């Protein structure tokens, strides 16, 4: 019997509702596409997510650069996470400006993690960085608010 990886339960949790879709609500091709995305890891969480405590350990060990992608106003309200670099996703030049600023701080081969308030903007930032050639970028899904 094959051993389940850590991501398997999460994938199963995502796939089961897809398989239960009523006939006519989604074509077979849409179902297959959704399942393939989950199995490839594109839609499944787990392999690209770090918890805040995991990220802190890696930042303190010097093996991870933590990037706080929130706005300057949010940084003023709450401060930055321990060891984080402040690079807002709200750059006036959009994605290109954000990626350029990160590139001045983090090399594409270095491990990085993004954090925001709730994990939504940090996942977008993670996606932008991967698209720009960064190799190992993780999301702190619970964000600063711990959700």
C-alpha positions in Angstrom: 0.0 0.0 0.0 1.4 3.4 -0.9 2.2 5.8 1.9 0.3 9.1 2.0 2.3 12.3 1.8 1.5 15.3 4.0 -0.3 16.9 1.2 -2.6 13.9 0.4 -5.3 14.6 3.0 -5.6 18.2 1.8 -5.8 17.1 -1.8 -8.5 14.6 -0.9 -10.4 17.3 0.9 -10.4 19.4 -2.2 -11.1 16.7 -4.7 -14.1 15.1 -3.0 -16.5 18.0 -3.6 -15.3 18.2 -7.2 -16.2 14.5 -7.7 -19.6 15.1 -6.1 -20.6 17.8 -8.5 -24.0 17.0 -10.0 -24.2 16.0 -13.6 -24.6 19.1 -15.8 -23.1 21.5 -13.2 -19.7 20.8 -14.5 -18.6 19.0 -17.7 -16.3 16.0 -17.4 -13.5 18.1 -18.9 -13.9 20.7 -16.2 -13.9 18.1 -13.5 -10.7 16.4 -14.9 -9.0 19.8 -15.2 -9.8 20.7 -11.6 -8.6 17.4 -10.3 -5.4 17.6 -12.4 -4.7 21.1 -11.0 -5.2 19.8 -7.4 -3.0 16.7 -8.0 -0.2 18.8 -9.6 -0.2 21.0 -6.6 -1.3 24.2 -8.3 -4.5 24.4 -6.3 -3.5 22.4 -3.3 -2.1 24.0 -0.2 0.7 22.5 1.8 3.8 22.3 -0.3 4.2 26.1 -0.5 2.9 27.1 2.9 4.8 27.8 6.1 3.3 28.5 9.5 4.5 31.6 11.3 6.5 29.6 13.8 8.2 27.6 11.0 9.1 30.8 9.2 10.4 32.5 12.4 12.8 29.5 13.0 14.1 29.7 9.4 14.5 33.5 9.5 16.4 33.2 12.8 18.6 30.4 11.3 19.3 32.6 8.3 17.8 30.2 5.7 14.7 32.3 4.8 14.0 35.9 3.9 10.6 37.0 5.2 8.9 39.7 3.1 6.0 41.7 4.6 3.9 42.7 1.6 1.4 44.8 3.5 0.9 48.6 3.1 3.1 51.2 4.9 0.0 52.1 6.9 -0.3 48.6 8.2 3.4 48.5 9.1 2.9 51.7 11.1 -0.1 50.2 12.9 1.4 46.8 13.9 5.1 46.9 13.1 6.9 44.3 11.1 7.3 40.6 12.0 10.6 39.8 13.6 13.3 39.7 10.9 11.0 40.7 8.1 11.8 43.0 5.1 9.1 45.6 4.3 8.3 45.5 0.5 4.7 46.4 -0.2 2.7 44.7 -2.9 1.0 48.1 -3.3 3.9 49.4 -5.4 2.9 52.3 -7.8 4.4 50.3 -10.6 2.3 47.2 -9.7 3.7 43.8 -10.1 6.9 44.9 -11.9 7.8 47.4 -9.2 7.2 44.9 -6.4 9.2 42.2 -8.1 12.0 44.6 -8.9 12.2 45.7 -5.2 12.3 42.1 -4.0 15.0 41.3 -6.5 17.2 44.0 -5.0 16.9 42.3 -1.6 16.5 38.6 -2.3 18.3 36.6 -5.0 16.1 34.3 -7.1 17.8 31.2 -5.7 17.3 32.1 -2.0 14.4 30.8 0.0 11.7 33.5 0.7 8.3 33.7 2.4 5.6 36.3 2.0 3.3 37.5 4.7 0.4 40.0 4.8 -2.6 40.4 7.1 -4.6 37.3 6.2 -2.7 35.4 3.5 -4.4 36.6 0.4 -2.0 39.3 -0.8 1.0 37.2 0.3 -0.2 34.4 -1.9 -0.6 36.9 -4.8 3.0 38.1 -4.1 4.2 34.6 -4.0 2.7 33.9 -7.4 4.3 37.0 -8.9 7.7 36.1 -7.5 7.5 32.5 -8.9 6.5 34.0 -12.3 9.5 36.2 -12.2 11.9 33.2 -11.7 12.2 33.0 -7.9 12.6 29.3 -7.0 11.5 28.7 -3.5 8.8 31.1 -2.3 6.4 30.2 0.5 3.3 31.8 1.9 2.5 32.4 5.5 -1.2 31.6 5.1 -2.4 32.6 8.5 -0.9 36.1 8.0 -0.4 38.7 10.7 -3.9 38.2 12.0 -3.4 34.5 12.6 -6.4 33.2 10.6 
